[in-house]
Amino acid sequence: MSQVPTLYTFRRCPYAMRARMALLQAGQVFEAVEVSLRDKPASLLALSPKATVPVLQLPDGRVIDESWEIMRWALAAPDAQGWWARAQSPENLERVRRNDGDFKHHLDRWKYPQRYTGEALSPDAHRDRAVEVLLRPLEARLREAPQLGGAHPCATDLAVMPFVRQFAAVDPAWWEALPDLAAVRSWLSGWLVHPLFVACMHKLPAEGAHRFPPRQDLDGELSERNR
Ligand SMILES: N[C@@H](CCC(=O)N[C@@H](CS)C(=O)NCC(=O)O)C(=O)O
């Protein structure tokens, strides 16, 4: 077994993105296996029969197969910079709950209407519900502080950002023209160029386990921040 954790991941999966960013923020070296969701490797199915990504296999054999729990493992102890602690406020826990619940529900039905035929609501109505359940409350928060963690980001920012990114990408022109969500747009724009996000989107070869990210991606700003 590997001396460092192995993450089964999928580059475009928002749950996997939050796990990769948390591991990077913690300065945790890991090996990443890029999974094809259409052809999941037997090693993944053996570790976690529910067969979703991300899945983290620890060197002692333990398996963590929920993204938020991978974030907890990476960030909670030690938590010198408070990235986990700041995410434990009732408000921030509720943001993740809504993100993974109602927001994801409506996002999927807006983004993939062909997968959800026979819905009572139209795709645009799902889009509008998604704005109401998560983005308006985020806007209120981000007008008073630059990050969901307050002055500094926290696990909540990492957990929610990949889903807001996905939402914004469904119809970029509509997103840019959307009134009243300027603070969310600016928060998202900042995260799209943040070294943690840029590093987490490194492209892996399709086969095998690879040190993630390759050392050159860790140089510069990211390693500065983790010193
Ligand atoms: N609750 C899980 C959800 C993970 C999840 O649903 N991941 C998707 C990919 S984005 C997946 O693996 N779906 C299974 C599939 O498509 O076969 C977590 O937080 O880790």
The ligand as an SDF file (V2000), in Angstrom:
LIG
                    3D

 20 19  0  0  0  0  0  0  0  0999 V2000
  -22.1170   12.6810   -1.2910 N   0  0  0  0  0  0  0  0  0  0  0  0
  -21.0110   12.3420   -2.1550 C   0  0  0  0  0  0  0  0  0  0  0  0
  -21.4200   12.6430   -3.5960 C   0  0  0  0  0  0  0  0  0  0  0  0
  -20.3230   12.3410   -4.6090 C   0  0  0  0  0  0  0  0  0  0  0  0
  -20.8780   12.2150   -6.0300 C   0  0  0  0  0  0  0  0  0  0  0  0
  -22.0930   12.1140   -6.2330 O   0  0  0  0  0  0  0  0  0  0  0  0
  -19.9770   12.2130   -7.0170 N   0  0  0  0  0  0  0  0  0  0  0  0
  -20.4140   11.9580   -8.3780 C   0  0  0  0  0  0  0  0  0  0  0  0
  -19.5220   12.5870   -9.4110 C   0  0  0  0  0  0  0  0  0  0  0  0
  -19.5930   14.3760   -9.3940 S   0  0  0  0  0  0  0  0  0  0  0  0
  -20.3610   10.4700   -8.6410 C   0  0  0  0  0  0  0  0  0  0  0  0
  -19.3750    9.8270   -8.3070 O   0  0  0  0  0  0  0  0  0  0  0  0
  -21.4200    9.9070   -9.2380 N   0  0  0  0  0  0  0  0  0  0  0  0
  -21.4520    8.4980   -9.5130 C   0  0  0  0  0  0  0  0  0  0  0  0
  -21.5900    8.2040  -10.9720 C   0  0  0  0  0  0  0  0  0  0  0  0
  -21.7370    9.1360  -11.7740 O   0  0  0  0  0  0  0  0  0  0  0  0
  -21.5480    7.0280  -11.3130 O   0  0  0  0  0  0  0  0  0  0  0  0
  -19.7710   13.1280   -1.7170 C   0  0  0  0  0  0  0  0  0  0  0  0
  -19.9370   14.2130   -1.1530 O   0  0  0  0  0  0  0  0  0  0  0  0
  -18.6410   12.6460   -1.8950 O   0  0  0  0  0  0  0  0  0  0  0  0
  1  2  1  0
  2  3  1  0
  2 18  1  0
  3  4  1  0
  4  5  1  0
  5  6  2  0
  5  7  1  0
  7  8  1  0
  8  9  1  0
  8 11  1  0
  9 10  1  0
 11 12  2  0
 11 13  1  0
 13 14  1  0
 14 15  1  0
 15 16  2  0
 15 17  1  0
 18 19  2  0
 18 20  1  0
M  END
$$$$
